[in-house]
Amino acid sequence: MCGIVGVMFKRPANVGGYLHRMMLALQHRGTDSAGIAIYTSDGLNEDEYVLMVEVTDVPGAMGEVGNAIGRAGGDIRNIEVSASKHGGVGLNKYIMRVSNTGMLKEAVKNINATAVGRVYSYGHSIEIIKDMGTVDDLEAGFSISRLTGTHGIGHVRFSTESRVDRRHSHPFHSDAHPDIAVVHNGQITNYNKIRRKLERRGYSFETDNDTECIVHFIVNELKQGNSLSRALKASVNELDGPFSYIISTPAGIGAARDKLGLRPLMLAQDRSGHYLASEECALIGICEDSRPEYLKPGEVRVFERQSR
């Protein structure tokens, strides 16, 4: 019974504040963990990337992560450090310069190979922030309500299958594709079949959470040249079980609901943008539109930024 939300603005705005308020309204749907993926409006150079890295709070940890980046040829331009309210780990934001994407992926691989670092997300604009506990815990540690950007997604978790820890919390991203993330409510009942198919195609799974197969499935479709809309439609046809999910890319957000409509997902829009949530209570006071609608069973929607 997880809760999922998404916002897509026409212009950069206080995305974190909107996600925070919407997630608080859905807190009753789960208190195991909370997280967001936000797309910042801060422009990076073509050779610069942002890495969100969980770093264990032990002596020498930051140096070890820095060395991992250096071995890949990365040049750290800036570091922002924040700490979990629960202690034990920090979430560091690294701005890194590399000359090619191969070096970027090598840096991610090196960090994940350490005993003290784990990359939550990487790309030109995405920042994934997630932690154990409630939305208030996430806010206390990382001040998500202050973040600005163009769009984002959020999640509150009630675990029904996989472990309750930071690695299994949402949003999920894919190491095979920068700047992409997904939040999900429900179960993928043919998860093992889909996972084996994707593993044969070279996708690596970090957890046993069924949500991870959604993000890899969509990435696989995109890599075959399909649009986000076609990729979402393919997922509705091939993924079994009760589910609704929201996926984010640098261009916008997309949403899908299972063919039987067993997991809810509502949407609304106003002059400022588009809004998605598991329940209407998350849309009240957020959107000027007083008539939100449910996605129909099997329906997909995509909201993308207008090219300048």
N, C-alpha and C positions, 0 to 999 in steps of 0.2 A: 504494500500500500504506500509506495513512495510518492512524493510530490515533485512535479517538474514544472519549470517556468521558462519563458523566453521573451525577450524584447528585441525589437528591431526598429531603430529610430531613423528618421529621414536625415537628421543632422546629429553630430556628436552631442552627447548629453550625459547626465549623471546616471549611467546605466547601472552602476553598482547600487545606487540608492533605490532604484526601482526593483532590482532583483532582490535586494535585502527585504524590502517591504512585502513583496509577493511571497517570498519564502517563509517569512514570519507568519503570514496568513495560512500557510500550509504546514506549519510545524506539527500539527496533530497527525500528519501522515507519516511521521518518522523522526526519531531523535538519535539514531545511531551515528549519522554523519551528515555533513552539509558541505556543499561546494558550488563554485561558479566557474564558468569560462567566460571571459570578457575580452572584447576586441578593442584595443585602445586606439585612440586617434593620434597618438604620437608617431610622427613619421620617422622611420629608420632608413638609413642608407641601404642600397641594394645588397651590400655585403655585411650588413649588421642584422643580428637576430637576438630575440629575447628568449632566455631559458628560465623556466620556473623550476627550481631544484629544492627538494626536501633534503635538508642537511642535519645529520644527527648532532646533538649538542654535546660534543666531546672535544677535548683539546686537540688541535691540529686538523679538525675536520674541514674547515674552510680552505686551509692550505692544500689538503689532499684533493679537494674538488678543483681548486685552481690549477694544480699540477696536471690533473686529468684533462682539463681544457687546453693547457699549454702543450701537452704531448701531441694533441691533434693539430697544433698550429694555430689555435685560436688566440685572439688578442682580447682580453677582458677590458671593456671600455667603462663599465660602471657596475656597481653592486648595491642592491638594496636588501636589507636584512630585516625580517620580522620573525616573531616567535609564537608558537602555539600556546594557547592558554593552558593547555594540559601539560606543557613542559616536554622536555626530551628531544624536540626537534625544532628547527627553524625552517622557514621557507624563504629562500634567497632568490632574488630576481637579478639575473646576469644579463647585461647587454654585451654581446660578444661579436667581434669582427672576424670573419673567415673569408678566404678567397674563393671557396667553392662549397657546394652542398655536401660533397664527400667529406670534407673536413668537419662540417657541422655534425653529420651523422657519427663520425668518429669520436667527436667530443662527447656526444650523448652516450655512445657505447662505453667510452672510458669512464664517465661519471657513474653510470649504472653498474660498472664492474667494481667500483670501490665498495667498501663496507659501510660508508657513511653518507652516500649520496644517491638520490633517485630523482630522475627528471620527470616532472609532472606534464610539462608541455614545452614545445619549442616552435618558433616560427617568427614571422615579421611582426605579428600583432597580437597573438593570443596569449592570455595569461590565465592559467588554471590555478585556482586557490581552493583547497579543500582540507577538511580536518574532521576529527572525531567530534561527536556531540551535536549540540544544537546550533541554530543560526546565530543566536546571541554569542555562543562560544566562538564561532567563526568571525563575527564582527569584533569581538574583544581582542582577538589575536591579530587580525589582518585589516581591520577598518575597511571592509568591502564597500560600505555605503558611501565612501568618498570617491570611488573610482569613476572615471569618465571614459566614454568610448562611443562606439557606433551601435553595437549590439552585444548580446550575451545570453547565456542560458544558466539555469540554476537547478539544484536538486536537494531535497531532504530525503534521507534514506531510512527505511525500515527493512532490515535484512530478512529475507525469507529462505535463502539458500547458501550463498557463499559467506566467507568469513567477514567479521566486522573489524576492519582495520583501514588504515589510510589507503593502502594500495587497492583495496576493493571498493573504495568509495568513488562516487561520481563527482565530476564528469570524467569520462574516459577519452583518451586520445590514442592515436596510432603512430608508432614510430615510422611507419611507411609513408606518412604524408604529414607535413607540417601544417599548423594552423587549422586543425580540425578537432572537434570534440562532440560527444553525445551524452545526453542524460535520458534515462529510461525508467519507465514504470511498468512492471509486469514480469512475465517469464517467457523465454524463448525455449519452447519444449523440444525442438529439434536442434538444440544448441550443439550437441556432440557431433551430429552429422555436418552441420555448417562449419564447425571448427575444423574438422578433419579435412574438409574440402579446401578451406582457406589455408591450412597448414601445408597442404600439397602444393599450393601456389606460392609458398614461401613466406607467409605471414607468421610472425612470432607472437605468441600469447604470453602475457606476463601474469595472468590471474586465471582463476576458474569461474569468474563472474560472467554470466551469459551476456551482459551488456557489451563486453569487449568484442564479441563476435559481430555486433551491429556496426561498430565503427570500422572494423576491418572489411566487412561486407560492402559498406558504402564506398570505402576507399578503392576496393577492387573494381567496383562498377565505374567509378570516376576514372580510374587508370585505363579502362577500356574505351574511354571516350564518351561515356554517357553523361548527360546532364544530371544535375542533382535531382531534378524532378523524376527522371527516368530511373535513377538509382533508387529513390524512395519507393517508387512503384514496384520495382523488382523485389525489394525487401518485403513488401506486403505480400507478394505472391509466394516468396520462397521461405520466409520465416513463419513458423507455426507458434501458436499459443496466444495468450492474452497479453497485449502490449500496446503502449503508446510511447513515442519517443520524440525528442527534438534534437536535431543535429545542427551544428554551426560550422561555417566556413568563413574565410575572409570576406566573401561576397554577401553573406547573409545567413538566414536560418531556414531550416526545413522541418516539417513535422509529418508524422505518419501514425495511423491508428490501425489496429489489427482488423482483419476482414469481418469478424463477428462483433466488433465494437465492444469488447469486454473490458477495456480500460479507457477511462474518459480523457478527453483533451478538448479544451475550449479555446476559442480565439476571439479577439476583438480588435478594433482599430479606431484611430482618431486622426486628427490632423498631424499629430507628431510621429505616429508610427503604428506598429503592429505588436500585439501582446498575446502570449499563449500561456495557459495554466491548466493544471489538473482539475481545478474547481473554480467556480465563479467567485468565491470569496477572495481569491487572490487578485481578481480584476477590479473589485469594488474600490473606488477611490483612486485607482491607477489610471483608468482610461475614461475619456469623456463619453464613449459609446456605452449606453445603458442596456444594449441588446446583444450581449455576447452569444456566440453560437457554438454548438458542438461540431467537431469534425465528424463526418459520417463514417460508419464502418468501412474500412478499407480506403478511406480518403487520405490523400497527401496534399500538403500545401507548401509552397516555397515563397519566401519573401527575400528579395535580393536588393542590394544597394544600387541606386542609379549611378551609372558611369558618368564621370564628370566630363 
